[in-house]
């Protein structure tokens, strides 16, 4: 786990979920992985700014939060 961008957050979330799936619920690595999954989920949705003014010749992108 480490720095990530909104663009790759969901891919990283899925990889971490696969890695921690076989671990016991009380395993420290699983607990940390679950925290990281939550952080990545939030980053993927809230970290991407969309719906603002478009540049000339481009249309604005829809918001991911709505």
N, C-alpha and C positions, 0 to 999 in steps of 0.2 A: 504494500500500500504506500501511497505517496501522493505527490501532486498529480492532479488530473484536471482536464478541461470538461466543460459541459458536453462537448461533442462526444467524448469517449466515456463519460461517466457510467452510462448504462451497460456498456460492454464490460467495463471493469467490475461493476456490480455483479453481473452474471458470472464472471470468472471466480470472484470471491465466493459467491454462493455455492458454486460447484465444489470448490476446495474445502469449504467448511461443512458441507452436508453430512459427511460420515462421522464428524466429531460429536462427542457427547455434549449435551446441552450446557453442562457446567464447565466445559473445557475453556480455559482462558483465551485460546486462539479463536474459538468459535464466538465467544462473547465480543472480542475485539472486531472480528469479521462482521458481526451483525451491526455493530456501531458504524463501521465503515460503509456497509451497505446502505444504512440510513442516510449517512452524509452524502454518498454518491447519488442517491435518489433525489435528495433535496437540491444538490448541485445541478443535476440534469434538468430539473424543472425551473428552479429559481435563478440559476446561474446564466441562463440563456436569455438575453434581452432581445425581444422581438416586438413587432407591432409599432415601432417608432417610425419616424420619417424615413422614407426611402431615398436612396440616392437618385440623381437624375437618370432616367431611363430604366429604373427598376421599381418594382412594386414592393410595398411593405410586407414583411412576413407576419403570419398570424402568431399570436402569443401562444406559448406552450402551456401557460397556466390557466387558460380558459377553455 
